[in-house]
Amino acid sequence: MSRTSRQATLLCLLSFLVARDGGATAMFFYPSPQVSLLEHLLVDHWGAHASNFSAAITPCDNYVTEVGEPSRTSGRTTAAQWLRVAFHDFVTADTAAASGAAGVITGGIDASIGFETGRAENKGSAFNDSFTFWQPFVNEYVSMSDLVALGTVMSVHLCGGKAIPYRPGRIDALHADPTTGVPEPETSVEETLEEFGRAGFNKQDAIALTACGHTLGSVHHGGFPEVVGPEAVTPNNTNGGANFDSTRAAFDPLVVHEYIDSTGNRGGPLVTSFNETSSSDLRLYESDGNQTMRGLYDMAAEAFQDTCAEVLRRMIDTVPSGVQLRDAIKPMQVKPINVTWDFDGETEELVLSGSIRILRGAPSITNAITFSAGSFATLLHPEPETGSTAYGKSDLSFYPFAIPSTDVGNVTSFTVSGDSLTAQTFPISQLGQPFFVPSMSTATGSSVSFTVASAAAGHDTGEQDMVVRIAAPVAQPLTLAPKVVTGAVNLTTTEDAKSGFRLWKGSYDVQQPVTGSISLTLYTQDDGALDHLLLSAGVAGW
């Protein structure tokens, strides 16, 4: 068989390695496991290789907790629920300026809201609905609090608003926030402003954040009968939702315009409620004589979106002292996905496989890109199905590859180049270094088993030097946010070998029900972390 024919055959045989099939996923994460996984949720919205995350708010009037006709007639909106969850998590923050403890911030976006759903100030289904959907996405690299923030970013951007800069690195709380006080419909304007001020937002900030948050969604009779009367409940509105504006699923300035002009929904039920004590939005908007609302009204649509993006960014970036958020994640124009060394199931030949995702401003699936490593180079051709993203309404093309180790076995990086692309180089581990074998590593329930390979004559590492760290998300009491538990296993040598590679094996039982992807990290005493692998990665669309 010629080299060209052999490559074509391998591309067919190993195409399954590129798909998310619920097994092992990606040994090489670019630029890091955390950023790679969160960038996938942030960017891969629709079509090929789309994350399941964006499906919850596509279309934007979707209610993900129910399907079919009940979802369409519920009157609930998941995108609006996600904004509400973030706000309730944020607003119990106690900032340095408010608390008097210099340099100390407690609360903020830390997923403590999951422990606080029994409080009267947090009534309604939004919190448990949202955490139930997000739970399978939580793993060692993706915290529930990062997903709370991501929910706001996605709800705004996918429903017509600006792309809010998204910085990862939030750490989940292990208990309820001791600070209480979320503005409720009956809360006085003085107390409402005090609660916003404690979280670092002044009067103008509070009005803008409320108006921006209330451009989506409704208030429901089922949760707030003191705000919305029973007449709102109909066969086409089974939860009795009263919308804030006439476009409850579009992030736009209409809520402000209808309030100032007294048209449409006139600012929503927290302005117009039959119960005057429940008109909290009206009291807040009027607290400065409607000056802030008129300023928002006079803005061009673009300026309104910019204002909302900034005030919402400040909200999701309010985190406890000691939490260091990382640089904002930006969509990667060239992104390798699911790149891994593995053995072909039929020939047992070692192959480097994966896919290259290309983000372009317009469909370009007929263009080829070049994959090169050392003296080896080959043209890659796209999958027939493309994806799409809200970022510039761009096309996403995917170029699978599977390259025999005999062609790239001595290289430590590969380069991707092509039409209208700036060439980019990505590191890979040299084959003398031990690596996980994805096709020989599995998770069944709470039990994991894994195989590590290294070149028989290429590395001095012995079984006593290699340790696999296991991190698994599991349920914890009083919240739907998982916690991550860890363990470690020394590897055991075997008599097995494949294509000149020695094999070691290990297993571990988490001994608790696992809620999402289990991550494995391979360490040696001298080299530190050598390799990463996710198991049961298809649970949440990774």
LOLO-25174 format. One record per residue (C-alpha): residue number from 1; residue in one letter; x, y, z. Coordinates in nm, 2 decimals, padded with zeros to 4 digits. Layout:
     n   res        X        Y        Z
   NUM     A        X        Y        Z
...
This chain:
     n   res        X        Y        Z
     1     M    00.00    00.00    00.00
     2     S    00.14    00.34   -00.09
     3     R    00.19    00.61    00.17
     4     T   -00.09    00.82    00.03
     5     S   -00.33    00.52    00.03
     6     R   -00.23    00.43    00.38
     7     Q   -00.30    00.78    00.50
     8     A   -00.64    00.78    00.33
     9     T   -00.73    00.45    00.49
    10     L   -00.62    00.57    00.84
    11     L   -00.83    00.88    00.79
    12     C   -01.14    00.66    00.74
    13     L   -01.06    00.41    01.01
    14     L   -00.98    00.67    01.28
    15     S   -01.25    00.93    01.20
    16     F   -01.43    00.80    01.51
    17     L   -01.16    00.95    01.73
    18     V   -01.26    01.30    01.62
    19     A   -01.63    01.25    01.72
    20     R   -01.77    01.29    02.07
    21     D   -01.89    00.94    02.15
    22     G   -01.90    00.94    02.53
    23     G   -01.56    00.78    02.56
    24     A   -01.21    00.93    02.60
    25     T   -01.15    01.28    02.47
    26     A   -00.84    01.49    02.39
    27     M   -00.50    01.44    02.54
    28     F   -00.37    01.77    02.41
    29     F   -00.58    02.07    02.51
    30     Y   -00.50    02.41    02.35
    31     P   -00.40    02.64    02.52
    32     S   -00.50    02.45    02.84
    33     P   -00.77    02.21    02.95
    34     Q   -00.98    02.48    03.12
    35     V   -00.96    02.74    02.83
    36     S   -01.01    02.47    02.57
    37     L   -01.33    02.33    02.73
    38     L   -01.48    02.67    02.81
    39     E   -01.40    02.81    02.46
    40     H   -01.59    02.52    02.32
    41     L   -01.90    02.61    02.51
    42     L   -01.85    02.98    02.43
    43     V   -01.80    02.94    02.06
    44     D   -01.94    02.61    01.92
    45     H   -02.31    02.71    01.91
    46     W   -02.48    02.53    01.62
    47     G   -02.43    02.26    01.36
    48     A   -02.13    02.03    01.35
    49     H   -01.96    01.97    01.69
    50     A   -02.19    02.21    01.86
    51     S   -02.19    02.20    02.24
    52     N   -02.51    02.10    02.42
    53     F   -02.48    02.42    02.63
    54     S   -02.62    02.65    02.36
    55     A   -02.90    02.42    02.28
    56     A   -03.07    02.52    02.61
    57     I   -03.13    02.87    02.48
    58     T   -03.18    02.80    02.11
    59     P   -03.42    02.95    02.02
    60     C   -03.41    03.22    02.29
    61     D   -03.77    03.16    02.40
    62     N   -03.68    02.80    02.48
    63     Y   -03.75    02.65    02.83
    64     V   -03.50    02.37    02.86
    65     T   -03.65    02.19    03.16
    66     E   -03.95    02.08    02.95
    67     V   -03.97    01.97    02.59
    68     G   -04.23    01.99    02.31
    69     E   -04.56    02.16    02.36
    70     P   -04.51    02.21    02.74
    71     S   -04.20    02.41    02.67
    72     R   -04.37    02.63    02.42
    73     T   -04.67    02.70    02.64
    74     S   -04.49    02.74    02.97
    75     G   -04.42    03.11    02.95
    76     R   -04.08    03.05    03.09
    77     T   -03.75    03.15    02.93
    78     T   -03.42    02.97    03.02
    79     A   -03.21    03.26    02.90
    80     A   -03.38    03.49    03.14
    81     Q   -03.35    03.23    03.42
    82     W   -02.97    03.22    03.37
    83     L   -02.95    03.59    03.41
    84     R   -03.16    03.57    03.73
    85     V   -02.93    03.30    03.88
    86     A   -02.62    03.51    03.82
    87     F   -02.78    03.82    03.97
    88     H   -02.89    03.64    04.29
    89     D   -02.55    03.47    04.32
    90     F   -02.38    03.81    04.28
    91     V   -02.59    04.05    04.48
    92     T   -02.50    03.91    04.82
    93     A   -02.14    04.01    04.76
    94     D   -01.99    04.22    05.04
    95     T   -01.73    04.44    04.88
    96     A   -01.44    04.62    05.06
    97     A   -01.61    04.96    05.02
    98     A   -01.93    04.83    05.18
    99     S   -01.79    04.61    05.45
   100     G   -01.51    04.83    05.57
   101     A   -01.27    04.53    05.56
   102     A   -01.00    04.68    05.33
   103     G   -00.92    04.45    05.04
   104     V   -01.18    04.19    05.13
   105     I   -01.47    04.08    04.92
   106     T   -01.70    03.79    05.01
   107     G   -01.96    03.63    04.80
   108     G   -02.02    03.73    04.44
   109     I   -02.02    03.48    04.16
   110     D   -01.92    03.16    04.35
   111     A   -02.22    02.92    04.30
   112     S   -02.32    02.96    04.66
   113     I   -02.67    03.03    04.53
   114     G   -02.71    02.65    04.50
   115     F   -02.71    02.62    04.88
   116     E   -02.95    02.92    04.92
   117     T   -03.26    02.80    04.73
   118     G   -03.45    02.76    05.06
   119     R   -03.44    03.13    05.13
   120     A   -03.75    03.33    05.06
   121     E   -03.55    03.58    04.86
   122     N   -03.46    03.30    04.61
   123     K   -03.80    03.14    04.55
   124     G   -03.88    03.01    04.21
   125     S   -03.75    02.73    03.98
   126     A   -03.47    02.92    03.80
   127     F   -03.19    02.81    04.03
   128     N   -03.25    02.44    04.04
   129     D   -03.36    02.43    03.68
   130     S   -03.03    02.59    03.58
   131     F   -02.80    02.39    03.80
   132     T   -02.97    02.07    03.68
   133     F   -02.88    02.16    03.32
   134     W   -02.53    02.28    03.41
   135     Q   -02.44    01.99    03.64
   136     P   -02.30    01.75    03.38
   137     F   -02.07    02.01    03.24
   138     V   -01.88    02.05    03.58
   139     N   -01.55    01.88    03.61
   140     E   -01.20    01.94    03.74
   141     Y   -01.15    02.23    03.49
   142     V   -01.50    02.38    03.47
   143     S   -01.65    02.51    03.79
   144     M   -02.02    02.56    03.85
   145     S   -01.95    02.93    03.92
   146     D   -01.78    02.96    03.58
   147     L   -02.09    02.82    03.43
   148     V   -02.31    03.07    03.62
   149     A   -02.11    03.35    03.46
   150     L   -02.11    03.18    03.12
   151     G   -02.49    03.15    03.14
   152     T   -02.51    03.53    03.14
   153     V   -02.26    03.57    02.86
   154     M   -02.44    03.32    02.64
   155     S   -02.79    03.44    02.72
   156     V   -02.70    03.80    02.62
   157     H   -02.50    03.72    02.31
   158     L   -02.71    03.45    02.16
   159     C   -03.03    03.65    02.22
   160     G   -02.91    03.96    02.04
   161     G   -02.68    04.14    02.28
   162     K   -02.31    04.21    02.28
   163     A   -02.04    03.96    02.35
   164     I   -01.94    04.02    02.71
   165     P   -01.57    03.95    02.79
   166     Y   -01.56    03.61    02.96
   167     R   -01.28    03.55    03.21
   168     P   -01.26    03.20    03.37
   169     G   -01.12    03.10    03.70
   170     R   -01.41    03.12    03.95
   171     I   -01.40    02.89    04.25
   172     D   -01.71    02.72    04.39
   173     A   -01.83    02.80    04.74
   174     L   -01.86    02.50    04.98
   175     H   -02.15    02.64    05.17
   176     A   -02.42    02.91    05.16
   177     D   -02.31    03.27    05.17
   178     P   -02.37    03.40    05.52
   179     T   -02.48    03.74    05.37
   180     T   -02.84    03.76    05.29
   181     G   -03.05    04.03    05.11
   182     V   -03.16    04.00    04.75
   183     P   -03.40    04.27    04.63
   184     E   -03.75    04.14    04.62
   185     P   -04.07    04.28    04.47
   186     E   -04.18    04.43    04.81
   187     T   -03.83    04.55    04.91
   188     S   -03.82    04.93    04.97
   189     V   -03.61    05.14    04.74
   190     E   -03.38    05.23    05.03
   191     E   -03.31    04.87    05.11
   192     T   -03.27    04.78    04.74
   193     L   -03.01    05.05    04.69
   194     E   -02.83    04.94    05.01
   195     E   -02.81    04.58    04.88
   196     F   -02.68    04.69    04.55
   197     G   -02.43    04.92    04.72
   198     R   -02.30    04.64    04.94
   199     A   -02.22    04.45    04.61
   200     G   -02.03    04.76    04.47
   201     F   -02.31    04.91    04.25
   202     N   -02.43    05.26    04.29
   203     K   -02.78    05.39    04.21
   204     Q   -02.72    05.44    03.84
   205     D   -02.55    05.10    03.82
   206     A   -02.84    04.94    03.99
   207     I   -03.10    05.09    03.76
   208     A   -02.90    05.00    03.45
   209     L   -02.84    04.64    03.56
   210     T   -03.21    04.59    03.64
   211     A   -03.32    04.74    03.31
   212     C   -03.06    04.53    03.12
   213     G   -03.15    04.21    03.30
   214     H   -03.53    04.27    03.25
   215     T   -03.51    04.30    02.88
   216     L   -03.55    03.91    02.88
   217     G   -03.81    03.70    03.05
   218     S   -04.12    03.74    03.27
   219     V   -04.26    03.73    03.63
   220     H   -04.48    03.43    03.69
   221     H   -04.80    03.39    03.88
   222     G   -04.69    03.05    04.01
   223     G   -04.38    03.20    04.19
   224     F   -04.51    03.55    04.25
   225     P   -04.89    03.56    04.29
   226     E   -04.84    03.89    04.48
   227     V   -04.71    04.04    04.15
   228     V   -04.90    03.86    03.88
   229     G   -05.27    03.77    03.92
   230     P   -05.43    03.43    03.83
   231     E   -05.58    03.58    03.51
   232     A   -05.23    03.54    03.35
   233     V   -05.26    03.16    03.36
   234     T   -05.39    03.03    03.02
   235     P   -05.35    02.72    02.81
   236     N   -05.08    02.90    02.62
   237     N   -04.92    03.04    02.93
   238     T   -04.94    02.77    03.18
   239     N   -04.71    02.93    03.44
   240     G   -04.89    03.26    03.41
   241     G   -04.59    03.46    03.29
   242     A   -04.62    03.84    03.25
   243     N   -04.34    03.97    03.03
   244     F   -04.11    04.26    03.10
   245     D   -04.14    04.38    02.75
   246     S   -04.30    04.28    02.42
   247     T   -03.99    04.08    02.31
   248     R   -03.93    03.86    02.61
   249     A   -03.67    03.65    02.42
   250     A   -03.47    03.93    02.26
   251     F   -03.19    04.13    02.43
   252     D   -03.29    04.48    02.32
   253     P   -03.37    04.82    02.46
   254     L   -03.75    04.77    02.42
   255     V   -03.80    04.74    02.80
   256     V   -03.67    05.09    02.85
   257     H   -03.87    05.24    02.56
   258     E   -04.20    05.08    02.66
   259     Y   -04.14    05.21    03.02
   260     I   -04.07    05.57    02.92
   261     D   -04.33    05.58    02.64
   262     S   -04.59    05.39    02.86
   263     T   -04.65    05.15    02.57
   264     G   -04.66    04.78    02.53
   265     N   -04.58    04.62    02.86
   266     R   -04.48    04.96    03.02
   267     G   -04.17    04.81    03.18
   268     G   -04.32    04.49    03.30
   269     P   -04.51    04.36    03.60
   270     L   -04.27    04.50    03.86
   271     V   -04.37    04.84    03.73
   272     T   -04.74    04.78    03.66
   273     S   -04.84    04.52    03.93
   274     F   -05.19    04.55    04.07
   275     N   -05.02    04.53    04.41
   276     E   -04.84    04.86    04.46
   277     T   -04.61    04.72    04.72
   278     S   -04.47    04.48    04.46
   279     S   -04.37    04.75    04.21
   280     S   -04.00    04.74    04.30
   281     D   -03.87    04.82    03.94
   282     L   -04.09    05.14    03.94
   283     R   -03.96    05.25    04.27
   284     L   -03.60    05.19    04.16
   285     Y   -03.64    05.36    03.82
   286     E   -03.81    05.66    03.98
   287     S   -03.54    05.69    04.26
   288     D   -03.35    05.94    04.05
   289     G   -03.65    06.09    03.88
   290     N   -03.61    05.85    03.58
   291     Q   -03.29    06.02    03.48
   292     T   -03.10    05.70    03.43
   293     M   -03.39    05.54    03.24
   294     R   -03.42    05.85    03.02
   295     G   -03.04    05.83    02.95
   296     L   -03.08    05.47    02.84
   297     Y   -03.38    05.56    02.63
   298     D   -03.18    05.83    02.45
   299     M   -02.90    05.60    02.36
   300     A   -02.86    05.45    02.02
   301     A   -02.91    05.08    02.02
   302     E   -02.54    05.01    02.00
   303     A   -02.47    05.23    02.30
   304     F   -02.74    05.06    02.50
   305     Q   -02.59    04.72    02.42
   306     D   -02.24    04.85    02.52
   307     T   -02.38    04.98    02.85
   308     C   -02.55    04.65    02.93
   309     A   -02.24    04.45    02.84
   310     E   -02.03    04.65    03.07
   311     V   -02.26    04.65    03.37
   312     L   -02.32    04.27    03.33
   313     R   -01.94    04.22    03.29
   314     R   -01.89    04.39    03.63
   315     M   -02.16    04.17    03.78
   316     I   -02.00    03.84    03.66
   317     D   -01.65    03.95    03.75
   318     T   -01.74    04.02    04.11
   319     V   -01.58    03.73    04.29
   320     P   -01.44    03.67    04.64
   321     S   -01.10    03.80    04.74
   322     G   -00.83    03.55    04.66
   323     V   -01.00    03.44    04.33
   324     Q   -00.79    03.54    04.04
   325     L   -00.98    03.55    03.71
   326     R   -00.77    03.47    03.40
   327     D   -00.75    03.66    03.07
   328     A   -01.08    03.68    02.88
   329     I   -01.12    03.38    02.64
   330     K   -01.13    03.48    02.28
   331     P   -01.26    03.26    02.00
   332     M   -00.97    03.08    01.84
   333     Q   -00.95    03.11    01.46
   334     V   -00.74    02.79    01.45
   335     K   -00.81    02.53    01.72
   336     P   -00.70    02.17    01.73
   337     I   -00.96    01.95    01.90
   338     N   -00.95    01.59    02.04
   339     V   -00.58    01.56    01.94
   340     T   -00.44    01.23    02.07
   341     W   -00.19    00.95    02.02
   342     D   -00.37    00.62    02.00
   343     F   -00.34    00.27    01.84
   344     D   -00.55    00.18    01.54
   345     G   -00.79   -00.09    01.64
   346     E   -00.71   -00.31    01.33
   347     T   -00.34   -00.25    01.24
   348     E   -00.23   -00.16    01.60
   349     E   -00.02    00.12    01.44
   350     L    00.02    00.43    01.65
   351     V   -00.15    00.73    01.50
   352     L   -00.17    01.10    01.59
   353     S   -00.53    01.19    01.52
   354     G   -00.78    01.47    01.58
   355     S   -00.94    01.76    01.40
   356     I   -00.86    02.12    01.32
   357     R   -01.15    02.37    01.37
   358     I   -01.12    02.68    01.15
   359     L   -01.34    02.99    01.23
   360     R   -01.40    03.20    00.92
   361     G   -01.62    03.49    00.84
   362     A   -01.79    03.31    00.55
   363     P   -01.83    02.95    00.45
   364     S   -01.52    02.81    00.29
   365     I   -01.54    02.43    00.32
   366     T   -01.38    02.37   -00.01
   367     N   -01.05    02.52    00.10
   368     A   -00.78    02.28    00.22
   369     I   -00.53    02.35    00.50
   370     T   -00.18    02.22    00.55
   371     F   -00.08    02.01    00.85
   372     S    00.30    01.99    00.89
   373     A    00.53    01.84    01.14
   374     G    00.91    01.83    01.09
   375     S    00.96    01.73    00.73
   376     F    00.61    01.58    00.70
   377     A    00.32    01.78    00.54
   378     T   -00.02    01.69    00.41
   379     L   -00.33    01.86    00.29
   380     L   -00.64    01.83    00.51
   381     H   -00.99    01.84    00.37
   382     P   -01.30    01.95    00.56
   383     E   -01.59    01.74    00.69
   384     P   -01.90    01.81    00.48
   385     E   -02.10    01.95    00.77
   386     T   -02.01    02.29    00.91
   387     G   -02.09    02.46    01.24
   388     S   -02.17    02.82    01.32
   389     T   -02.12    03.06    01.60
   390     A   -02.27    03.39    01.71
   391     Y   -01.92    03.55    01.70
   392     G   -01.94    03.75    01.38
   393     K   -02.20    03.50    01.26
   394     S   -01.90    03.29    01.14
   395     D   -01.87    02.96    00.98
   396     L   -01.69    02.68    01.16
   397     S   -01.51    02.42    00.94
   398     F   -01.36    02.10    01.07
   399     Y   -01.06    01.92    00.92
   400     P   -00.99    01.57    01.05
   401     F   -00.65    01.41    01.04
   402     A   -00.49    01.08    01.13
   403     I   -00.11    01.06    01.08
   404     P    00.10    00.75    01.14
   405     S    00.36    00.78    01.40
   406     T    00.62    00.67    01.16
   407     D    00.57    01.00    00.98
   408     V    00.57    01.23    01.28
   409     G    00.72    01.02    01.56
   410     N    01.02    01.24    01.64
   411     V    00.85    01.58    01.63
   412     T    00.73    01.79    01.93
   413     S    00.48    02.02    01.75
   414     F    00.27    02.06    01.44
   415     T    00.18    02.36    01.23
   416     V   -00.15    02.45    01.06
   417     S   -00.15    02.69    00.77
   418     G   -00.39    02.77    00.48
   419     D   -00.57    03.03    00.28
   420     S   -00.63    03.35    00.48
   421     L   -00.48    03.18    00.79
   422     T   -00.18    03.29    00.99
   423     A    00.03    02.98    01.04
   424     Q    00.01    02.86    01.40
   425     T    00.22    02.59    01.57
   426     F    00.09    02.37    01.85
   427     P    00.30    02.14    02.08
   428     I    00.26    01.77    02.12
   429     S    00.45    01.52    02.34
   430     Q    00.74    01.33    02.19
   431     L    00.68    00.96    02.17
   432     G    00.96    00.88    02.42
   433     Q    00.73    01.03    02.68
   434     P    00.46    00.82    02.84
   435     F    00.10    00.89    02.73
   436     F   -00.25    00.78    02.80
   437     V   -00.40    00.53    02.54
   438     P   -00.76    00.67    02.50
   439     S   -00.90    00.35    02.33
   440     M   -00.78    00.14    02.62
   441     S   -00.91    00.38    02.89
   442     T   -01.27    00.37    03.00
   443     A   -01.52    00.48    03.27
   444     T   -01.81    00.27    03.38
   445     G   -02.02    00.43    03.65
   446     S   -01.78    00.54    03.92
   447     S   -01.50    00.30    03.81
   448     V   -01.22    00.40    03.57
   449     S   -00.95    00.19    03.41
   450     F   -00.67    00.33    03.20
   451     T   -00.37    00.23    03.01
   452     V   -00.04    00.43    02.97
   453     A    00.21    00.36    02.70
   454     S    00.57    00.46    02.64
   455     A    00.84    00.37    02.39
   456     A    01.01    00.05    02.51
   457     A    01.35    00.20    02.46
   458     G    01.27    00.57    02.47
   459     H    01.21    00.65    02.83
   460     D    01.36    00.55    03.17
   461     T    01.04    00.59    03.36
   462     G    00.95    00.28    03.56
   463     E    00.61    00.19    03.70
   464     Q    00.70    00.33    04.05
   465     D    00.77    00.67    03.90
   466     M    00.43    00.71    03.73
   467     V    00.12    00.82    03.91
   468     V   -00.22    00.89    03.77
   469     R   -00.43    01.15    03.95
   470     I   -00.81    01.11    03.91
   471     A   -01.05    01.40    03.96
   472     A   -01.43    01.33    03.95
   473     P   -01.73    01.55    04.00
   474     V   -01.98    01.40    04.25
   475     A   -02.30    01.51    04.42
   476     Q   -02.29    01.70    04.75
   477     P   -02.56    01.77    05.00
   478     L   -02.78    02.08    04.99
   479     T   -02.69    02.20    04.64
   480     L   -02.70    02.07    04.28
   481     A   -02.35    02.19    04.22
   482     P   -02.11    01.90    04.22
   483     K   -01.79    01.89    04.42
   484     V   -01.47    01.74    04.27
   485     V   -01.30    01.46    04.46
   486     T   -00.96    01.33    04.38
   487     G   -00.75    01.02    04.42
   488     A   -00.42    00.88    04.29
   489     V   -00.31    00.54    04.15
   490     N    00.04    00.39    04.09
   491     L    00.06    00.20    03.76
   492     T    00.12   -00.17    03.72
   493     T    00.34   -00.30    03.44
   494     T    00.20   -00.56    03.20
   495     E    00.34   -00.81    02.96
   496     D    00.15   -00.64    02.68
   497     A    00.31   -00.43    02.41
   498     K    00.19   -00.26    02.10
   499     S    00.41   -00.15    01.81
   500     G    00.72   -00.14    02.03
   501     F    00.54    00.05    02.32
   502     R    00.53   -00.09    02.67
   503     L    00.19   -00.07    02.84
   504     W    00.10    00.00    03.21
   505     K   -00.25   -00.03    03.35
   506     G   -00.44    00.11    03.65
   507     S   -00.79    00.14    03.79
   508     Y   -00.98    00.34    04.04
   509     D   -01.32    00.35    04.19
   510     V   -01.46    00.69    04.30
   511     Q   -01.71    00.50    04.52
   512     Q   -01.97    00.77    04.46
   513     P   -02.21    00.84    04.17
   514     V   -02.03    01.06    03.92
   515     T   -02.21    01.36    03.77
   516     G   -01.98    01.45    03.47
   517     S   -01.65    01.39    03.31
   518     I   -01.37    01.23    03.50
   519     S   -01.03    01.37    03.43
   520     L   -00.70    01.19    03.45
   521     T   -00.35    01.34    03.48
   522     L   -00.03    01.15    03.43
   523     Y    00.26    01.25    03.65
   524     T    00.62    01.14    03.70
   525     Q    00.84    01.24    03.99
   526     D    01.09    01.41    03.76
   527     D    00.88    01.55    03.47
   528     G    00.56    01.67    03.65
   529     A    00.23    01.65    03.46
   530     L    00.29    01.47    03.12
   531     D   -00.06    01.41    02.99
   532     H   -00.44    01.47    03.04
   533     L   -00.74    01.27    02.95
   534     L   -01.12    01.31    03.00
   535     L   -01.33    01.00    03.04
   536     S   -01.71    00.99    02.99
   537     A   -01.66    01.31    02.81
   538     G   -01.97    01.28    02.60
   539     V   -02.20    01.34    02.90
   540     A   -02.21    01.71    02.84
   541     G   -02.10    01.74    02.48
   542     W   -01.73    01.78    02.54
